[in-house]
Amino acid sequence: MTFLELPEGGEEIPLTDREAAVIAARDALIAAAQDRTRTIRARMTEIARRVGLDGIDLTSENWIGFFQDLEKMEDTSDENLARLMTGICDGVVPRTEEAPRAFEIPGEQALVYFLYRYLAHSEDAEDFRARVGFALLGTGMLLDLWRLFVTETDPRDREQTLVEHARRFSQEVEYSEENVERILHALRLEIRDRDRAAISSFSARKR
């Protein structure tokens, strides 16, 4: 039997077999996210492969339009997304290049945070995969925003700028349950399309 131990002397709550399996799967992905023998982008690619998200485009370039349609708390958020799109199109934010070394540990911390916070609430296998997608998408978006804004900032202010963009992403996306659910719903649809395509491809090879 696996238990969830509450802080400050609270009673331990036994987990169901399904809950224990979800926690174990989450912890395995967190371990992969913390594998510093690989770059953060390589870790993200490996995590996507493990849960069957390879083949789904989780790049900022592909999702900026979707994020622009989400409910916003600050007008500058849309301006930042527009600048990010311009930066990608102009090559300022390369589509495939590894993140600068300065963003490796902050990227890891963001990825671990997203995985830890969201995966335990998974309702089923598809929802688990969508939540992993959310973690990868959020981390990738932050890495690209940092690349655009932090590298053009005075070195003395870079840490503050990095933290500010992480805070703003959390405020604009995570603080709105509607925004989170819209992203998860879109990811579930992407997963279903990906799985249908994989099944069709497999069936065609069998003929």
C-alpha positions as CSV (number, residue, x, y, z in Angstrom):
1,M,0.0,0.0,0.0
2,T,1.3,3.5,-0.9
3,F,0.5,6.5,1.3
4,L,0.3,10.2,0.8
5,E,1.9,11.8,3.8
6,L,0.4,15.1,4.9
7,P,2.7,17.8,6.4
8,E,2.6,19.0,10.0
9,G,1.7,15.6,11.5
10,G,-1.4,15.0,9.4
11,E,-2.7,11.5,9.0
12,E,-1.4,9.5,6.1
13,I,-4.0,8.9,3.3
14,P,-3.8,5.6,1.4
15,L,-3.6,6.0,-2.3
16,T,-5.6,3.9,-4.7
17,D,-3.6,1.7,-7.1
18,R,-4.4,4.1,-10.0
19,E,-3.2,7.1,-7.9
20,A,0.0,5.3,-6.9
21,A,0.6,4.4,-10.6
22,V,0.2,8.1,-11.6
23,I,2.5,9.3,-8.9
24,A,5.1,6.7,-9.9
25,A,4.9,7.7,-13.6
26,R,5.1,11.4,-12.7
27,D,8.2,10.8,-10.6
28,A,9.9,8.8,-13.4
29,L,9.3,11.8,-15.8
30,I,10.6,14.2,-13.1
31,A,13.8,12.1,-12.9
32,A,14.2,12.3,-16.7
33,A,13.7,16.1,-16.5
34,Q,16.5,16.3,-13.9
35,D,19.0,14.3,-16.0
36,R,21.7,16.9,-16.5
37,T,23.8,14.6,-18.8
38,R,21.4,15.9,-21.5
39,T,20.4,19.4,-22.5
40,I,17.0,20.7,-21.4
41,R,15.7,20.4,-25.0
42,A,16.9,16.8,-25.2
43,R,15.2,16.0,-21.9
44,M,12.0,17.5,-23.2
45,T,12.2,15.4,-26.4
46,E,12.8,12.2,-24.4
47,I,9.8,12.9,-22.1
48,A,7.6,13.5,-25.2
49,R,8.8,10.2,-26.7
50,R,8.1,8.3,-23.5
51,V,4.5,9.3,-23.3
52,G,3.7,9.1,-27.0
53,L,3.8,12.8,-27.8
54,D,6.5,12.6,-30.4
55,G,5.0,13.8,-33.7
56,I,2.9,16.5,-32.0
57,D,4.2,20.1,-32.6
58,L,4.6,21.7,-29.2
59,T,6.7,24.6,-30.4
60,S,6.0,28.2,-29.5
61,E,5.7,29.0,-33.2
62,N,2.8,26.5,-33.5
63,W,0.9,27.7,-30.4
64,I,1.4,31.4,-30.3
65,G,-1.9,32.1,-32.1
66,F,-3.7,29.8,-29.6
67,F,-2.1,31.6,-26.6
68,Q,-3.1,35.0,-28.1
69,D,-6.7,33.9,-28.0
70,L,-6.6,33.1,-24.2
71,E,-8.0,35.5,-21.6
72,K,-5.4,38.0,-20.5
73,M,-4.8,40.0,-17.4
74,E,-2.2,42.3,-18.8
75,D,-2.2,44.1,-22.2
76,T,1.5,43.7,-22.5
77,S,1.2,39.9,-22.7
78,D,-0.2,40.1,-26.3
79,E,2.6,42.5,-27.2
80,N,5.2,40.0,-25.9
81,L,3.7,37.1,-27.8
82,A,3.6,39.2,-31.0
83,R,7.3,40.1,-30.4
84,L,8.1,36.4,-29.8
85,M,6.4,35.5,-33.1
86,T,8.4,38.2,-34.9
87,G,11.6,37.0,-33.2
88,I,10.9,33.4,-34.4
89,C,10.2,34.5,-38.0
90,D,13.3,36.8,-38.0
91,G,15.5,34.0,-36.7
92,V,16.2,35.9,-33.4
93,V,14.7,32.9,-31.6
94,P,15.8,29.9,-33.6
95,R,13.2,27.2,-34.1
96,T,15.4,24.2,-33.3
97,E,18.6,25.5,-31.6
98,E,19.4,24.4,-28.1
99,A,18.6,26.8,-25.2
100,P,21.6,29.0,-24.0
101,R,23.4,27.4,-21.1
102,A,22.2,30.1,-18.8
103,F,18.6,28.9,-19.2
104,E,19.4,25.2,-18.6
105,I,18.7,25.1,-14.9
106,P,15.8,27.6,-14.9
107,G,14.3,25.5,-17.7
108,E,14.7,22.3,-15.7
109,Q,13.1,24.0,-12.7
110,A,10.2,25.1,-14.8
111,L,9.7,21.6,-16.3
112,V,9.9,19.9,-12.9
113,Y,7.4,22.4,-11.5
114,F,4.9,21.8,-14.3
115,L,5.2,18.0,-14.1
116,Y,4.9,18.0,-10.3
117,R,2.0,20.3,-10.1
118,Y,-0.2,19.0,-12.9
119,L,0.3,15.2,-13.4
120,A,-1.0,14.0,-10.1
121,H,-4.5,15.4,-11.1
122,S,-4.7,13.2,-14.2
123,E,-8.0,11.6,-14.7
124,D,-6.9,9.0,-17.3
125,A,-4.1,8.0,-19.6
126,E,-5.1,10.6,-22.2
127,D,-5.3,13.3,-19.6
128,F,-1.9,12.4,-18.2
129,R,-0.4,12.7,-21.7
130,A,-2.1,16.1,-22.2
131,R,-0.8,17.3,-18.9
132,V,2.7,16.3,-19.9
133,G,2.2,18.2,-23.1
134,F,1.2,21.2,-21.1
135,A,4.4,20.9,-19.1
136,L,6.5,20.7,-22.3
137,L,4.6,23.5,-24.0
138,G,4.9,25.8,-21.0
139,T,8.6,25.1,-20.6
140,G,9.3,25.6,-24.3
141,M,7.4,28.9,-24.3
142,L,9.4,30.2,-21.3
143,L,12.7,29.2,-22.9
144,D,11.8,31.1,-26.0
145,L,10.5,34.1,-24.1
146,W,13.7,34.2,-22.0
147,R,15.9,33.9,-25.1
148,L,14.1,36.9,-26.7
149,F,13.8,39.2,-23.7
150,V,16.6,38.1,-21.2
151,T,19.4,38.1,-23.7
152,E,18.6,41.7,-24.7
153,T,18.5,42.9,-21.1
154,D,21.4,44.5,-19.2
155,P,23.3,41.6,-17.5
156,R,22.7,43.1,-14.1
157,D,18.9,42.8,-14.6
158,R,18.8,39.4,-16.4
159,E,17.8,37.3,-13.4
160,Q,15.0,39.7,-12.5
161,T,13.8,39.7,-16.2
162,L,13.8,35.9,-16.2
163,V,11.8,35.7,-13.0
164,E,9.4,38.3,-14.3
165,H,8.5,36.4,-17.4
166,A,8.0,33.2,-15.5
167,R,5.7,35.1,-13.1
168,R,3.8,36.6,-16.0
169,F,3.3,33.2,-17.7
170,S,2.0,31.7,-14.5
171,Q,-0.3,34.7,-13.9
172,E,-1.7,34.7,-17.4
173,V,-2.1,31.0,-17.9
174,E,-2.1,29.1,-14.7
175,Y,-4.2,31.5,-12.6
176,S,-7.1,31.0,-15.0
177,E,-8.7,27.5,-14.8
178,E,-10.5,28.3,-18.1
179,N,-7.1,28.9,-19.8
180,V,-5.6,25.8,-18.4
181,E,-8.6,23.7,-19.5
182,R,-8.6,25.2,-23.0
183,I,-5.0,24.3,-23.5
184,L,-5.5,20.7,-22.1
185,H,-8.6,20.3,-24.3
186,A,-6.6,21.3,-27.4
187,L,-3.8,19.0,-26.4
188,R,-6.3,16.1,-26.0
189,L,-7.5,16.7,-29.5
190,E,-3.9,16.7,-30.8
191,I,-3.3,13.4,-29.1
192,R,-6.4,11.8,-30.5
193,D,-5.4,13.0,-34.0
194,R,-1.8,11.7,-33.5
195,D,-3.1,8.3,-32.3
196,R,-5.6,7.9,-35.1
197,A,-2.8,8.7,-37.6
198,A,-0.5,6.2,-36.0
199,I,-3.2,3.5,-36.1
200,S,-4.0,4.2,-39.7
201,S,-0.3,4.0,-40.6
202,F,0.1,0.7,-38.8
203,S,-3.0,-0.7,-40.5
204,A,-1.7,0.3,-43.9
205,R,1.6,-1.4,-43.3
206,K,-0.2,-4.6,-42.3
207,R,-2.1,-4.8,-45.6
